[in-house]
Protein backbone atom coordinates (compact mmCIF):
# COMPACT_ATOMS: atom_id res chain seq x y z
CA UNK A 1 0.00 0.00 0.00
CA UNK A 2 2.96 2.31 0.49
CA UNK A 3 3.36 2.50 -3.30
CA UNK A 4 -0.35 2.96 -4.01
CA UNK A 5 0.13 6.42 -5.53
CA UNK A 6 3.35 5.84 -7.47
CA UNK A 7 2.87 2.29 -8.75
CA UNK A 8 -0.82 1.35 -8.36
CA UNK A 9 -0.66 -1.58 -10.80
CA UNK A 10 2.19 -3.20 -8.89
CA UNK A 11 0.51 -2.46 -5.56
CA UNK A 12 -2.73 -4.07 -6.77
CA UNK A 13 -0.82 -7.12 -8.05
CA UNK A 14 0.87 -7.57 -4.67
CA UNK A 15 -2.52 -7.37 -2.93
CA UNK A 16 -3.75 -10.20 -5.16
CA UNK A 17 -0.73 -12.32 -4.23
CA UNK A 18 -1.49 -11.84 -0.55
CA UNK A 19 -5.12 -12.85 -1.05
CA UNK A 20 -4.05 -16.02 -2.83
CA UNK A 21 -1.39 -17.21 -0.38
CA UNK A 22 -2.05 -20.18 1.88
CA UNK A 23 -1.49 -18.35 5.15
CA UNK A 24 -4.16 -15.68 4.87
CA UNK A 25 -4.28 -12.48 6.93
CA UNK A 26 -3.91 -11.50 10.56
CA UNK A 27 -7.59 -11.18 11.50
CA UNK A 28 -8.24 -11.80 15.20
CA UNK A 29 -7.12 -9.42 17.93
CA UNK A 30 -4.52 -11.97 19.00
CA UNK A 31 -2.97 -12.01 15.52
CA UNK A 32 0.07 -9.93 14.65
CA UNK A 33 3.82 -9.66 14.82
CA UNK A 34 5.61 -8.37 17.92
CA UNK A 35 9.12 -8.10 19.31
CA UNK A 36 8.92 -9.94 22.62
CA UNK A 37 10.72 -8.71 25.72
CA UNK A 38 10.75 -12.19 27.29
CA UNK A 39 14.30 -12.97 26.08
CA UNK A 40 16.05 -9.83 27.25
CA UNK A 41 14.92 -7.25 24.68
CA UNK A 42 14.13 -3.88 26.26
CA UNK A 43 11.44 -1.75 24.68
CA UNK A 44 13.22 1.52 23.76
CA UNK A 45 10.02 3.55 23.97
CA UNK A 46 9.51 2.22 27.48
CA UNK A 47 13.05 3.31 28.32
CA UNK A 48 12.35 6.83 27.05
CA UNK A 49 9.07 6.87 28.92
CA UNK A 50 10.12 5.46 32.29
CA UNK A 51 13.80 6.40 32.60
CA UNK A 52 14.29 9.49 30.47
CA UNK A 53 10.78 10.83 31.25
CA UNK A 54 10.58 12.32 27.77
CA UNK A 55 7.41 10.82 26.28
CA UNK A 56 3.99 12.35 26.77
CA UNK A 57 0.68 12.41 24.97
CA UNK A 58 0.75 14.63 21.90
CA UNK A 59 -1.73 17.42 21.33
CA UNK A 60 -2.96 15.49 18.27
CA UNK A 61 -3.74 12.41 20.36
CA UNK A 62 -5.53 14.53 22.92
CA UNK A 63 -7.54 16.33 20.27
CA UNK A 64 -8.68 13.19 18.47
CA UNK A 65 -9.10 10.70 21.33
CA UNK A 66 -10.72 13.14 23.76
CA UNK A 67 -12.90 14.60 21.01
CA UNK A 68 -14.03 11.13 19.95
CA UNK A 69 -14.56 10.08 23.60
CA UNK A 70 -12.41 7.14 22.55
CA UNK A 71 -12.17 4.43 25.24
CA UNK A 72 -8.66 3.50 24.07
CA UNK A 73 -7.47 6.73 25.67
CA UNK A 74 -7.21 5.07 29.08
CA UNK A 75 -5.34 2.09 27.63
CA UNK A 76 -2.76 4.26 25.89
CA UNK A 77 -2.10 7.04 28.41
CA UNK A 78 -1.99 7.75 32.12
CA UNK A 79 -3.95 10.46 33.87
CA UNK A 80 -2.06 13.66 34.61
CA UNK A 81 -0.05 13.63 37.82
CA UNK A 82 -0.28 17.39 38.23
CA UNK A 83 -2.53 18.03 41.25
CA UNK A 84 -4.55 20.64 39.38
CA UNK A 85 -5.24 18.21 36.52
CA UNK A 86 -6.11 15.04 38.42
CA UNK A 87 -8.30 12.68 36.39
CA UNK A 88 -7.61 14.48 33.11
CA UNK A 89 -5.71 13.49 29.99
CA UNK A 90 -3.59 16.34 28.69
CA UNK A 91 -1.03 16.50 25.89
CA UNK A 92 1.72 18.70 24.50
CA UNK A 93 1.75 20.44 21.13
CA UNK A 94 4.87 19.79 19.07
CA UNK A 95 7.14 22.66 18.11
CA UNK A 96 6.28 24.92 21.02
CA UNK A 97 9.73 25.12 22.66
CA UNK A 98 8.16 24.06 25.94
CA UNK A 99 9.99 23.71 29.24
CA UNK A 100 10.02 20.20 30.71
CA UNK A 101 9.36 21.56 34.17
CA UNK A 102 6.02 22.99 33.01
CA UNK A 103 4.69 19.86 31.35
CA UNK A 104 6.07 17.01 33.44
CA UNK A 105 2.71 16.48 35.17
CA UNK A 106 0.82 15.68 31.96
CA UNK A 107 -0.19 12.31 30.51
CA UNK A 108 2.59 9.76 30.06
CA UNK A 109 2.36 6.56 28.04
CA UNK A 110 1.41 3.12 29.35
CA UNK A 111 4.58 1.66 27.82
CA UNK A 112 7.26 0.02 29.98
CA UNK A 113 10.69 -1.42 29.22
CA UNK A 114 9.01 -4.84 29.49
CA UNK A 115 6.17 -4.02 27.06
CA UNK A 116 6.28 -6.10 23.88
CA UNK A 117 6.84 -3.90 20.82
CA UNK A 118 4.22 -4.34 18.07
CA UNK A 119 5.34 -4.47 14.45
CA UNK A 120 1.99 -5.24 12.83
CA UNK A 121 -1.43 -5.94 14.31
CA UNK A 122 -4.61 -7.45 12.91
CA UNK A 123 -6.32 -4.06 13.10
CA UNK A 124 -3.66 -2.53 10.84
CA UNK A 125 -4.24 -5.35 8.34
CA UNK A 126 -7.99 -4.73 8.35
CA UNK A 127 -7.38 -1.05 7.53
CA UNK A 128 -5.01 -2.05 4.71
CA UNK A 129 -7.81 -4.24 3.38
CA UNK A 130 -10.28 -1.36 3.73
CA UNK A 131 -8.07 0.89 1.62
CA UNK A 132 -7.53 -1.84 -0.97
CA UNK A 133 -11.31 -2.28 -1.25
CA UNK A 134 -11.79 1.50 -1.49
CA UNK A 135 -9.34 1.59 -4.39
CA UNK A 136 -11.26 -1.20 -6.14
CA UNK A 137 -8.40 -3.67 -5.90
CA UNK A 138 -10.47 -6.33 -4.12
CA UNK A 139 -14.10 -7.33 -3.96
CA UNK A 140 -14.23 -6.92 -0.18
CA UNK A 141 -16.62 -4.45 1.42
CA UNK A 142 -14.71 -1.34 2.47
CA UNK A 143 -17.10 -0.52 5.32
CA UNK A 144 -16.93 -4.05 6.74
CA UNK A 145 -13.13 -3.95 6.69
CA UNK A 146 -13.15 -0.52 8.35
CA UNK A 147 -15.51 -1.68 11.08
CA UNK A 148 -13.45 -4.82 11.63
CA UNK A 149 -10.33 -2.65 11.94
CA UNK A 150 -11.85 -0.52 14.69
CA UNK A 151 -13.41 -3.52 16.44
CA UNK A 152 -10.19 -5.53 16.38
CA UNK A 153 -8.26 -2.57 17.78
CA UNK A 154 -10.73 -2.25 20.66
CA UNK A 155 -10.58 -5.96 21.41
CA UNK A 156 -6.79 -5.94 21.28
CA UNK A 157 -6.89 -3.67 24.34
CA UNK A 158 -9.67 -5.60 26.09
CA UNK A 159 -12.31 -3.00 25.25
CA UNK A 160 -15.76 -4.10 24.08
CA UNK A 161 -19.04 -2.39 23.24
CA UNK A 162 -17.64 -0.87 20.06
CA UNK A 163 -21.02 -0.35 18.35
CA UNK A 164 -21.73 2.99 20.01
CA UNK A 165 -18.34 4.25 18.91
CA UNK A 166 -18.94 3.14 15.33
CA UNK A 167 -22.19 5.11 15.33
CA UNK A 168 -20.53 8.20 16.79
CA UNK A 169 -20.61 11.53 14.96
CA UNK A 170 -18.26 13.19 17.41
CA UNK A 171 -15.30 15.08 15.97
CA UNK A 172 -11.88 15.98 17.33
CA UNK A 173 -11.72 18.76 19.90
CA UNK A 174 -9.68 21.93 19.77
CA UNK A 175 -6.43 21.86 21.70
CA UNK A 176 -6.13 24.08 24.78
CA UNK A 177 -2.61 24.22 26.16
CA UNK A 178 -2.26 23.68 29.89
CA UNK A 179 0.04 26.66 30.44
CA UNK A 180 0.33 28.84 27.33
CA UNK A 181 -2.78 29.97 25.45
CA UNK A 182 -0.61 30.94 22.46
CA UNK A 183 -0.33 27.21 21.76
CA UNK A 184 -4.11 26.78 21.53
CA UNK A 185 -5.38 25.67 18.14
CA UNK A 186 -8.65 24.59 16.53
CA UNK A 187 -9.03 20.90 15.70
CA UNK A 188 -7.72 19.94 12.26
CA UNK A 189 -9.32 16.49 12.12
CA UNK A 190 -12.97 16.91 11.11
CA UNK A 191 -14.06 13.34 10.28
CA UNK A 192 -16.13 11.21 12.64
CA UNK A 193 -15.83 7.51 13.54
CA UNK A 194 -19.18 6.77 11.88
CA UNK A 195 -18.89 5.38 8.35
CA UNK A 196 -21.06 7.05 5.73
CA UNK A 197 -21.40 5.13 2.44
CA UNK A 198 -22.34 8.39 0.68
CA UNK A 199 -19.02 10.08 1.49
CA UNK A 200 -16.58 10.66 -1.35
CA UNK A 201 -13.51 8.43 -1.60
CA UNK A 202 -11.13 10.98 -0.11
CA UNK A 203 -13.29 11.37 3.02
CA UNK A 204 -13.53 7.59 3.34
CA UNK A 205 -9.75 7.30 3.07
CA UNK A 206 -9.36 9.98 5.74
CA UNK A 207 -11.58 7.97 8.08
CA UNK A 208 -9.69 4.74 7.37
CA UNK A 209 -6.27 6.28 7.94
CA UNK A 210 -7.33 8.30 10.98
CA UNK A 211 -8.55 5.13 12.69
CA UNK A 212 -5.48 3.25 11.46
CA UNK A 213 -3.25 5.94 13.00
CA UNK A 214 -5.05 5.58 16.33
CA UNK A 215 -4.89 1.78 16.20
CA UNK A 216 -1.15 1.69 15.43
CA UNK A 217 -0.23 3.17 18.80
CA UNK A 218 2.48 2.87 20.03
CA UNK A 219 4.18 1.90 16.73
CA UNK A 220 5.01 5.47 15.77
CA UNK A 221 7.28 4.92 12.76
CA UNK A 222 4.61 3.19 10.67
CA UNK A 223 1.97 5.68 11.79
CA UNK A 224 4.26 8.53 10.68
CA UNK A 225 4.84 6.88 7.30
CA UNK A 226 1.11 6.49 6.69
CA UNK A 227 0.44 10.08 7.73
CA UNK A 228 3.11 11.28 5.30
CA UNK A 229 1.76 9.09 2.50
CA UNK A 230 -1.87 10.14 2.81
CA UNK A 231 -1.90 13.41 4.76
CA UNK A 232 -4.19 11.81 7.35
CA UNK A 233 -5.01 12.31 10.09
CA UNK A 234 -4.81 16.07 9.74
CA UNK A 235 -2.25 17.07 12.38
CA UNK A 236 -1.44 20.35 14.10
CA UNK A 237 1.49 22.24 12.59
CA UNK A 238 4.41 23.20 14.77
CA UNK A 239 4.06 26.64 16.30
CA UNK A 240 7.72 27.56 15.76
CA UNK A 241 9.52 26.37 12.63
CA UNK A 242 13.25 26.32 13.41
CA UNK A 243 14.32 24.29 10.37
CA UNK A 244 17.37 25.67 8.58
CA UNK A 245 16.28 28.35 6.12
CA UNK A 246 12.72 27.05 6.44
CA UNK A 247 13.62 23.88 4.51
CA UNK A 248 10.81 21.98 6.26
CA UNK A 249 7.30 23.19 5.46
CA UNK A 250 5.40 24.21 8.59
CA UNK A 251 2.12 22.63 7.47
CA UNK A 252 3.29 19.29 6.07
CA UNK A 253 6.20 19.03 8.54
CA UNK A 254 9.11 16.58 8.48
CA UNK A 255 9.10 14.22 5.47
CA UNK A 256 12.25 12.18 6.12
CA UNK A 257 15.37 11.84 8.25
CA UNK A 258 18.70 13.16 6.97
CA UNK A 259 21.35 10.69 5.85
CA UNK A 260 23.94 9.99 8.60
CA UNK A 261 26.15 13.03 9.07
CA UNK A 262 29.41 11.12 8.59
CA UNK A 263 28.39 9.41 5.35
CA UNK A 264 29.34 12.34 3.11
CA UNK A 265 32.99 12.21 4.20
CA UNK A 266 33.39 8.52 5.00
CA UNK A 267 31.72 7.11 1.89
CA UNK A 268 31.23 9.93 -0.65
CA UNK A 269 30.43 7.47 -3.46
CA UNK A 270 27.58 5.93 -1.49
CA UNK A 271 26.37 9.37 -0.43
CA UNK A 272 26.36 10.55 -4.05
CA UNK A 273 24.35 7.51 -5.13
CA UNK A 274 21.84 8.09 -2.33
CA UNK A 275 21.48 11.75 -3.24
CA UNK A 276 20.80 10.83 -6.85
CA UNK A 277 18.14 8.36 -5.76
CA UNK A 278 16.64 10.91 -3.37
CA UNK A 279 16.27 13.48 -6.12
CA UNK A 280 16.34 16.42 -3.75
CA UNK A 281 18.27 18.09 -0.99
CA UNK A 282 19.43 16.12 2.03
CA UNK A 283 17.13 17.68 4.60
CA UNK A 284 13.89 16.88 6.38
CA UNK A 285 11.68 18.71 3.91
CA UNK A 286 12.41 16.52 0.88
CA UNK A 287 9.70 14.00 0.05
CA UNK A 288 10.61 10.35 -0.43
CA UNK A 289 9.79 8.66 -3.75
CA UNK A 290 6.52 7.15 -2.50
CA UNK A 291 5.39 10.37 -0.80
CA UNK A 292 3.65 12.13 -3.69
CA UNK A 293 1.18 14.40 -1.90
CA UNK A 294 -1.62 12.92 -4.00
CA UNK A 295 -3.66 9.88 -3.01
CA UNK A 296 -4.74 9.12 -6.62
CA UNK A 297 -8.07 7.60 -5.66
CA UNK A 298 -9.81 8.15 -8.99
Phi, psi and omega in degrees: 000337180301330183260019185303326184271334185261334180215066186299325181295316178294318179300316179297318180297322179292323176300318180296322177299318180296317180298328186269353183285161187283346188266342178073202184250160160291125183232316182278160182299339179275352181277148177150182179235128181228160168260113185282146175263007184289339184250023174107351177292137177251127180293117184295328177293323175296323177297314178297323184286313189267331183257310181281338182056046184235019176236127179220164175303139176276160175299326180295316178298317178300312183302312186282310184290318178291317179300320180281353188052047187280122183292348176288346180306314182286344176273335183269322191229155176272158171294158176298146175264347177299129184304324182285349185239019183307134177084357182257161171246119182227142182241183184236133177281135179290151174070035180247001180055044184285159175264132181303323183297333180282326192250006186292346180266009182271188192284117175270173182273151170272060178230124181250171175299333183268002180284128176300144182262117181285139172256317176207136180244165178298324180297319177300318180296320177299322179289327173298318179293324177297317179292320178300319178294319179300323181280357179079020182272346177223169177262013177288161179272120185298321180294318180298318179294319178300311181297320178295324178298313179294314182299315181295322177298315178301311184295327178304328181259012178074027181250131183235183184072044186282345187300318179299321179296318182288348175262357189288138174248022174290151176239170179299154181259154175295151182267128176243114183293144184294327188235336187228107183294344177292342178272353180297146181202144178290148180303138176266328182278117185250353181280159181252165175293332184293132178278136178236110182301338182276351179297154175287168186297323182294320177294320178298317178297320179299319179294316180300312185286327177298314178291326177296317179300316178297314187291336182286344181308134005259028181277083190289329183295314179292322178298320178296316180299317180292324178293321177295317183297318188254338187086004182239147355292163178285116187256159176291137173286160174294149178283318179244123179260104182255020178293150184297121180055026179066030184292339177256125181294133183299320185283314184268349169063197189294130180258337183197170172263145177298155170296154180308137187299331183274349187297322184300324181265327184277330180214070184300329180294316178294318180298318180297318179296320178294320180295321178296318179293324180295319179073024179193185181286151181277074175212174187288354181265355182277128180288145172282167189299331181269355184262086190268339186081008179220125184277349172048057183272345183267000000 
